[in-house]
């Protein structure tokens, strides 16, 4: 476990340990001795979650909720392990994702189609089912009560149809999963944070993603917490950048529509050019190779998402 990051307002983050350092954060909200985790990493993230609780003087039975932004396995793969470790917890998940957490077989099948079965097994191990009685289906505007602290679930498609964002009424901050993009700490420059959108292999919807970002901004948050990677500020400026970059993503896909077997690689090359252009505009001083290394997996996934979208867009 890396250091526990304290942001104030009872909000904490730590590195899930997924794939590489500073790739995926798990967030922890604490109120009057009760706790909620937001996203879970994979099964191997559980020791870090237990250590985070212990460092705050909290026991496993102090956890009331495990909340999933969505059910992609880098966010939800460790949910079953957490639920077994936290006997009082309820799982909060988008209604479209609930059945897949009770029976993760189709979830594993879908991930295997993208990554390959061996890679899914290596990354996630056994994805454990969660009994339906412990699952709360979070319809839009469902409010979860954490020891008197209101956490409001909002339906935020665009990255995935089963995505929700969490509005923390106490702080006014938003836990955004992947809806508000990626911001890797390696690119931080002069106290500023770079932002870049993330699509998904089969459910990217640019119009819905624009609307979901606007919904987040309607709450005027001073900070947004991303799974990749944790707190960002200057939120209004980042929203403007995301809107522009989402349009640029869609334009790259439209340009390569009909390019046949080369489509996926051509989209990825276009995204790499866009990324490097945006990073230079931002002022980051990393080399091109360092930047591309940080975003290697994301460029592949974004290209897959755009290829699927442009080939299936009605």
C-alpha positions as CSV (number, residue, x, y, z in Angstrom):
1,X,0.0,0.0,0.0
2,X,1.2,3.5,-0.9
3,X,0.6,6.4,1.4
4,X,-3.0,7.2,2.5
5,X,-3.8,10.5,0.9
6,X,-6.0,12.8,3.1
7,X,-8.0,15.4,1.3
8,X,-10.0,16.7,4.2
9,X,-13.8,16.4,4.6
10,X,-13.3,12.8,5.6
11,X,-12.1,11.9,2.0
12,X,-9.1,9.7,1.5
13,X,-7.5,7.9,-1.4
14,X,-4.9,5.2,-1.8
15,X,-3.3,3.3,-4.7
16,X,-5.2,0.1,-5.5
17,X,-1.9,-1.6,-6.7
18,X,-3.6,-2.4,-10.0
19,X,-1.0,-3.0,-12.8
20,X,1.3,-0.2,-12.0
21,X,1.7,2.6,-9.4
22,X,-0.6,5.5,-9.7
23,X,-2.9,3.9,-12.2
24,X,-6.0,3.2,-10.2
25,X,-7.2,4.9,-7.0
26,X,-9.6,3.6,-4.4
27,X,-11.4,6.3,-2.5
28,X,-12.6,6.1,1.1
29,X,-15.2,8.3,2.7
30,X,-15.4,8.4,6.5
31,X,-18.2,10.0,8.6
32,X,-18.6,9.6,12.4
33,X,-16.7,6.4,12.5
34,X,-18.6,4.8,9.5
35,X,-16.9,4.2,6.1
36,X,-17.7,3.8,2.4
37,X,-15.3,2.7,-0.3
38,X,-15.7,4.0,-3.8
39,X,-14.4,1.5,-6.4
40,X,-12.4,-1.6,-5.4
41,X,-9.4,-2.4,-7.7
42,X,-9.0,-6.1,-7.9
43,X,-8.8,-8.9,-5.3
44,X,-5.2,-8.1,-4.6
45,X,-6.3,-4.6,-3.5
46,X,-8.0,-5.8,-0.3
47,X,-4.9,-5.7,1.9
48,X,-4.5,-2.1,1.0
49,X,-8.1,-1.4,1.9
50,X,-7.8,-3.1,5.2
51,X,-4.6,-1.2,5.9
52,X,-6.3,2.1,5.1
53,X,-9.1,1.4,7.6
54,X,-6.6,0.3,10.3
55,X,-4.5,3.5,9.8
56,X,-7.7,5.5,10.6
57,X,-8.6,3.3,13.6
58,X,-11.5,1.7,11.9
59,X,-12.4,-2.0,11.8
60,X,-13.9,-4.0,8.9
61,X,-17.3,-3.9,10.4
62,X,-17.3,-0.1,10.2
63,X,-17.8,-0.2,6.4
64,X,-21.4,0.5,5.5
65,X,-21.0,0.6,1.7
66,X,-18.9,-0.5,-1.2
67,X,-19.9,1.8,-4.0
68,X,-19.0,1.1,-7.7
69,X,-18.8,3.8,-10.3
70,X,-19.3,1.0,-12.9
71,X,-18.6,-2.7,-13.3
72,X,-15.4,-2.7,-15.4
73,X,-13.1,-5.0,-13.6
74,X,-10.4,-2.4,-12.8
75,X,-13.2,-0.7,-10.8
76,X,-15.2,-3.7,-9.6
77,X,-13.0,-6.8,-9.8
78,X,-12.3,-6.7,-6.0
79,X,-15.9,-6.0,-4.9
80,X,-16.6,-9.6,-4.0
81,X,-13.5,-9.9,-1.9
82,X,-14.3,-6.6,-0.1
83,X,-17.9,-7.7,0.6
84,X,-16.6,-10.9,2.2
85,X,-14.2,-8.9,4.3
86,X,-16.7,-6.2,5.4
87,X,-19.7,-8.0,7.0
88,X,-21.9,-5.0,7.5
89,X,-21.4,-3.5,4.0
90,X,-24.0,-3.2,1.2
91,X,-22.9,-3.0,-2.4
92,X,-24.2,0.1,-4.3
93,X,-24.1,-0.3,-8.1
94,X,-25.9,0.9,-11.2
95,X,-29.1,-1.2,-11.9
96,X,-27.5,-2.3,-15.2
97,X,-24.6,-3.7,-13.3
98,X,-26.3,-5.4,-10.4
99,X,-27.0,-8.7,-12.0
100,X,-23.4,-9.0,-13.1
101,X,-22.1,-8.5,-9.6
102,X,-24.4,-11.3,-8.4
103,X,-23.3,-13.5,-11.2
104,X,-20.0,-12.2,-12.7
105,X,-19.7,-14.9,-15.4
106,X,-20.8,-12.7,-18.3
107,X,-18.6,-9.9,-16.9
108,X,-15.6,-12.2,-17.1
109,X,-16.6,-13.4,-20.5
110,X,-16.8,-9.8,-21.8
111,X,-13.5,-8.8,-20.3
112,X,-11.9,-12.0,-21.8
113,X,-13.1,-11.0,-25.2
114,X,-11.2,-7.7,-24.9
115,X,-8.1,-8.8,-23.0
116,X,-8.0,-12.6,-23.4
117,X,-8.9,-15.2,-20.8
118,X,-5.4,-15.7,-19.5
119,X,-4.9,-12.0,-19.0
120,X,-8.2,-11.6,-17.2
121,X,-7.2,-14.5,-14.9
122,X,-3.8,-12.9,-14.3
123,X,-5.2,-9.5,-13.5
124,X,-8.2,-10.3,-11.5
125,X,-8.1,-13.9,-10.3
126,X,-11.5,-15.3,-9.3
127,X,-14.1,-12.6,-9.4
128,X,-16.4,-13.5,-6.5
129,X,-20.2,-13.2,-6.7
130,X,-22.1,-11.1,-4.2
131,X,-25.4,-12.3,-2.8
132,X,-28.4,-10.3,-4.1
133,X,-29.7,-9.4,-0.7
134,X,-26.6,-7.3,-0.1
135,X,-26.9,-5.3,-3.4
136,X,-28.5,-1.9,-3.6
137,X,-29.5,-0.9,-7.2
138,X,-28.7,2.8,-7.5
139,X,-31.3,4.3,-9.6
140,X,-30.7,7.9,-10.6
141,X,-30.8,10.3,-7.6
142,X,-30.8,7.5,-5.0
143,X,-29.4,8.9,-1.8
144,X,-27.2,6.8,0.3
145,X,-26.9,7.7,4.0
146,X,-23.5,7.4,5.6
147,X,-23.9,8.2,9.3
148,X,-26.0,11.3,8.3
149,X,-23.8,12.2,5.3
150,X,-25.8,12.2,2.0
151,X,-24.2,10.6,-1.1
152,X,-26.3,11.0,-4.2
153,X,-26.0,8.6,-7.1
154,X,-26.4,10.1,-10.6
155,X,-26.8,8.1,-13.8
156,X,-23.9,9.2,-16.0
157,X,-23.6,7.2,-19.2
158,X,-21.2,7.9,-22.0
159,X,-18.2,5.9,-20.9
160,X,-20.5,3.0,-20.0
161,X,-24.3,2.5,-19.8
162,X,-23.8,1.2,-16.2
163,X,-21.9,4.2,-14.9
164,X,-22.9,6.3,-11.9
165,X,-21.2,9.3,-10.3
166,X,-21.5,10.1,-6.6
167,X,-22.3,13.6,-5.3
168,X,-21.1,14.1,-1.8
169,X,-23.5,16.6,-0.2
170,X,-21.1,17.4,2.6
171,X,-18.1,18.5,0.6
172,X,-19.9,19.3,-2.6
173,X,-17.3,17.2,-4.4
174,X,-18.0,14.5,-7.0
175,X,-16.6,10.9,-7.3
176,X,-16.6,10.4,-11.1
177,X,-15.1,7.0,-11.9
178,X,-14.2,7.3,-15.6
179,X,-16.8,9.9,-16.7
180,X,-14.6,12.8,-16.0
181,X,-11.6,11.3,-17.8
182,X,-8.1,10.4,-16.8
183,X,-5.5,12.5,-15.0
184,X,-2.3,10.7,-14.3
185,X,0.0,12.2,-11.7
186,X,3.1,11.6,-13.8
187,X,2.0,14.5,-16.1
188,X,1.5,17.1,-13.3
189,X,3.3,20.2,-14.3
190,X,3.8,23.4,-12.2
191,X,1.0,22.4,-9.9
192,X,-1.4,21.8,-12.8
193,X,-3.1,18.5,-13.8
194,X,-3.6,17.2,-17.3
195,X,-6.9,15.6,-18.3
196,X,-7.9,13.3,-21.2
197,X,-11.1,11.4,-22.0
198,X,-11.5,7.6,-21.7
199,X,-13.8,5.7,-23.9
200,X,-14.7,2.0,-23.4
201,X,-14.5,-1.0,-25.7
202,X,-18.2,-1.2,-26.6
203,X,-20.4,1.4,-25.0
204,X,-18.8,4.8,-25.8
205,X,-21.4,7.4,-26.5
206,X,-20.0,10.9,-27.1
207,X,-23.3,12.7,-26.8
208,X,-24.2,11.0,-23.6
209,X,-20.7,11.7,-22.2
210,X,-21.0,15.4,-23.0
211,X,-24.3,15.4,-21.1
212,X,-22.9,13.5,-18.1
213,X,-20.0,16.0,-17.8
214,X,-22.5,18.9,-17.9
215,X,-24.5,17.1,-15.2
216,X,-21.4,16.9,-13.0
217,X,-20.7,20.6,-13.6
218,X,-24.3,21.5,-12.7
219,X,-23.2,20.8,-9.1
220,X,-20.3,23.3,-9.4
221,X,-17.8,21.0,-7.6
222,X,-14.5,22.4,-6.4
223,X,-12.9,18.9,-6.8
224,X,-13.6,15.7,-8.7
225,X,-12.2,12.3,-7.8
226,X,-11.2,10.1,-10.7
227,X,-10.3,6.4,-10.4
228,X,-7.4,7.2,-12.7
229,X,-6.0,9.0,-10.6
230,X,-7.7,10.7,-7.7
231,X,-8.4,14.4,-7.0
232,X,-8.5,17.0,-9.7
233,X,-9.3,20.7,-9.3
234,X,-9.8,23.6,-11.7
235,X,-12.8,21.6,-12.6
236,X,-14.5,24.0,-15.0
237,X,-11.4,24.4,-17.1
238,X,-11.0,20.6,-17.2
239,X,-14.6,20.2,-18.3
240,X,-14.0,22.5,-21.2
241,X,-11.0,20.5,-22.2
242,X,-12.8,17.2,-22.0
243,X,-15.7,18.5,-24.2
244,X,-13.2,19.6,-26.8
245,X,-11.2,16.4,-26.6
246,X,-14.3,14.2,-26.8
247,X,-15.2,15.9,-30.1
248,X,-11.6,15.4,-31.3
249,X,-11.9,11.7,-30.5
250,X,-15.1,11.4,-32.4
251,X,-13.6,13.2,-35.4
252,X,-10.7,10.9,-35.5
253,X,-13.0,7.9,-35.6
254,X,-15.2,9.4,-38.3
255,X,-12.2,10.2,-40.4
256,X,-11.1,6.5,-40.3
257,X,-14.6,5.1,-40.8
258,X,-14.4,2.6,-43.7
259,X,-10.6,2.2,-43.5
260,X,-11.0,-1.6,-43.3
261,X,-8.5,-3.8,-41.5
262,X,-6.3,-0.8,-40.7
263,X,-9.0,1.1,-39.0
264,X,-8.1,0.2,-35.4
265,X,-4.4,1.0,-35.8
266,X,-5.1,4.2,-37.7
267,X,-7.5,5.4,-35.0
268,X,-4.8,4.6,-32.3
269,X,-2.2,6.5,-34.3
270,X,-4.6,9.5,-34.5
271,X,-5.2,9.3,-30.8
272,X,-1.5,9.2,-30.0
273,X,-1.0,12.3,-32.2
274,X,-3.9,14.0,-30.4
275,X,-2.5,13.1,-27.0
276,X,1.0,14.4,-27.7
277,X,-0.4,17.6,-29.1
278,X,-2.6,18.1,-26.0
279,X,0.2,17.4,-23.6
280,X,2.5,19.8,-25.4
281,X,-0.2,22.5,-25.3
282,X,-0.5,21.8,-21.6
283,X,3.2,22.3,-21.1
284,X,4.3,18.9,-19.7
285,X,8.0,18.4,-20.1
286,X,8.1,14.6,-20.3
287,X,9.4,13.0,-23.5
288,X,7.1,11.7,-26.2
289,X,8.1,8.1,-25.3
290,X,7.4,8.7,-21.6
291,X,4.0,10.2,-22.3
292,X,3.0,7.3,-24.6
293,X,4.2,4.8,-22.1
294,X,1.9,6.3,-19.4
295,X,-1.1,6.1,-21.7
296,X,-0.3,3.0,-23.7
297,X,-3.2,0.9,-22.3
298,X,-5.6,3.8,-22.5
299,X,-4.8,4.5,-26.1
300,X,-5.5,0.9,-27.0
301,X,-8.8,0.9,-25.2
302,X,-9.9,4.3,-26.5
303,X,-9.1,3.1,-30.1
304,X,-11.2,0.0,-29.5
305,X,-14.1,2.1,-28.1
306,X,-14.0,4.5,-31.0
307,X,-13.8,1.7,-33.6
308,X,-16.8,0.0,-32.2
309,X,-18.7,3.2,-31.9
310,X,-18.1,4.5,-35.4
311,X,-18.9,1.1,-36.9
312,X,-22.2,0.8,-35.0
313,X,-23.4,4.4,-34.7
314,X,-26.9,4.7,-36.2
